[in-house]
Amino acid sequence: MKVIVLGAGAIGAYYGGQLARAGHDVTLYARGANLSAIRERGLEIKTPEGSSVVRVEATDRVGELGTADFAILGVKSYSLDSIGSVVKQVAEQGATIVPFLNGVETTDRLTELGVPRSALLGGVTRISVARVKPGVVERRGAFQSVVVGELDGRITDRATRVAAAFREAGADARASNDIELELWQKFVFIAALAASCGLVRTSVGPLREQPLGRRLLQRAVQEVVDVARARGITLAPDETAQTIGAIDALPPGTKPSFLLDVEAGGPTEIAALSGAVSRYAESAGVDTPVHDTATAVFTLKK
């Protein structure tokens, strides 16, 4: 298949490189030092199993992207508006758009930016990967899962073909008939972890070890679960316990990408994470003090 990667950061470059290794025709939309490094030395992918260098096409010119079967959208949520016109053009040229952004509002925002809704799949990935320097990405754990699905719940040929491509690239990938549920299940996990680790400024290990830290995590998870249920999302009866179990399984040194952004002093995804929880909670009449606090702290922080 022909694949375009819009946003060749950690997730986009990793999956783009792995798809290229599997024999797919991949073009990365990249910029600056990252683009130069990929062109000069190839894309280096480090994993616990070993390292490899993949030669892959890369450009910063929208006109050179051409047509594709699907496009991976791998930018941070705060960069979505700035790349919206590029996504729109790629979609109008026939590509299915597969967004891997945190949060549950991405597809709605893309349609507001002019991307045809018919071109969109919902996408969820769970992976620990970082861009360690220009042209080099590192997967830091064994897990790499991908779920894609039509927004209307159908199982279609394009969704199954996209999932198959990711399986060929080494991911545990499948098509889902309820991608909204899949998105919210990840959202419960990532929003709670981001708010808790962000507020305390620590990796997950020290937070779990202290009674008040564990209480913070549990309340942050429960608040998102309560909001989801108020919106009619059919989470499992034990969703809170399942999510806490997943958090407990993380290596102690794990830092959510939100905390890494906070530590770097740049923009964060607060609006797409705790900010979204607070907005939905207000309209549903649900109390979310942890996420309200996180939103205030990181929105007002100068």
CORVEN-V54231 format. One record per residue. N is the residue number from 1. OMEGA is omega in degrees with one decimal (* if undefined). Layout:
n omega
N OMEGA
N OMEGA
//
This chain:
n omega
1 175.4
2 -171.8
3 171.7
4 175.2
5 179.3
6 -175.0
7 -175.4
8 173.1
9 -174.7
10 -175.3
11 -178.0
12 -179.2
13 -179.3
14 -178.0
15 176.4
16 178.3
17 -180.0
18 175.8
19 177.4
20 177.4
21 -179.0
22 174.8
23 178.6
24 -178.8
25 -170.5
26 171.9
27 178.5
28 171.9
29 -172.5
30 -176.4
31 168.8
32 -176.5
33 178.9
34 178.2
35 -178.9
36 -178.7
37 -179.4
38 179.1
39 -174.5
40 -171.4
41 -173.4
42 178.9
43 178.8
44 179.4
45 177.3
46 177.7
47 175.8
48 -178.9
49 -177.9
50 -177.8
51 177.2
52 176.1
53 -178.1
54 173.3
55 -174.9
56 177.9
57 178.7
58 -178.6
59 171.6
60 -179.9
61 -177.7
62 -178.0
63 -179.8
64 -176.3
65 176.9
66 -178.8
67 179.7
68 173.9
69 174.4
70 179.7
71 173.6
72 175.2
73 -172.0
74 179.7
75 170.9
76 -176.1
77 -178.8
78 176.9
79 -173.9
80 -177.7
81 -175.6
82 -179.7
83 -175.2
84 -178.2
85 177.4
86 178.1
87 179.9
88 -179.1
89 -179.8
90 178.7
91 -179.1
92 175.3
93 170.7
94 -178.1
95 167.8
96 -178.3
97 179.5
98 -178.3
99 175.9
100 -179.6
101 172.5
102 177.0
103 -175.5
104 -175.3
105 -170.6
106 -175.8
107 176.9
108 -179.8
109 178.8
110 177.5
111 175.7
112 179.3
113 174.9
114 177.6
115 179.9
116 -178.4
117 179.8
118 -179.7
119 -171.3
120 162.3
121 166.8
122 -179.2
123 177.5
124 171.7
125 173.3
126 -175.3
127 173.0
128 -176.6
129 -178.7
130 169.9
131 -173.2
132 171.7
133 -178.6
134 177.4
135 -177.9
136 175.0
137 -177.0
138 171.2
139 -170.5
140 176.8
141 -177.3
142 -172.1
143 174.9
144 -176.0
145 179.7
146 172.5
147 175.8
148 180.0
149 174.9
150 -177.5
151 179.7
152 174.3
153 178.4
154 168.6
155 -174.8
156 178.8
157 -177.1
158 178.5
159 -179.5
160 178.4
161 177.6
162 178.0
163 179.6
164 178.4
165 178.4
166 175.2
167 177.2
168 179.9
169 174.2
170 -179.4
171 169.1
172 -169.0
173 178.7
174 172.5
175 -177.0
176 174.6
177 176.0
178 -175.2
179 177.6
180 176.7
181 179.5
182 179.7
183 -179.8
184 177.5
185 176.3
186 -177.8
187 176.9
188 -177.4
189 -171.0
190 180.0
191 179.7
192 -179.7
193 -179.7
194 -179.0
195 -175.5
196 -179.8
197 179.6
198 -178.7
199 -176.3
200 -179.1
201 -179.8
202 170.7
203 -171.0
204 -175.2
205 179.1
206 179.8
207 -179.0
208 -172.5
209 -177.3
210 -178.1
211 179.9
212 176.4
213 177.2
214 177.9
215 177.6
216 178.2
217 -177.9
218 179.9
219 178.6
220 177.0
221 -175.7
222 179.7
223 179.7
224 177.0
225 -180.0
226 178.9
227 179.7
228 -179.1
229 177.3
230 178.6
231 176.4
232 177.6
233 -172.6
234 175.6
235 179.7
236 178.1
237 -179.3
238 -176.9
239 -179.8
240 179.8
241 178.4
242 -178.3
243 176.2
244 176.5
245 178.1
246 177.4
247 178.3
248 -178.2
249 -179.2
250 172.8
251 -174.9
252 -177.2
253 -176.9
254 172.9
255 175.4
256 -179.3
257 177.4
258 179.7
259 177.2
260 176.8
261 178.0
262 -178.7
263 179.3
264 177.6
265 -179.5
266 178.3
267 178.6
268 179.6
269 -176.0
270 -178.0
271 -178.7
272 -177.1
273 -179.1
274 178.9
275 178.0
276 177.2
277 -178.7
278 179.0
279 179.4
280 -179.1
281 -179.0
282 -179.0
283 -178.3
284 -178.2
285 -179.3
286 178.2
287 179.4
288 -174.8
289 179.7
290 -176.8
291 173.3
292 179.8
293 179.6
294 178.9
295 179.8
296 -176.3
297 -172.1
298 173.5
299 -177.3
300 -178.0
301 179.5
302 *
//
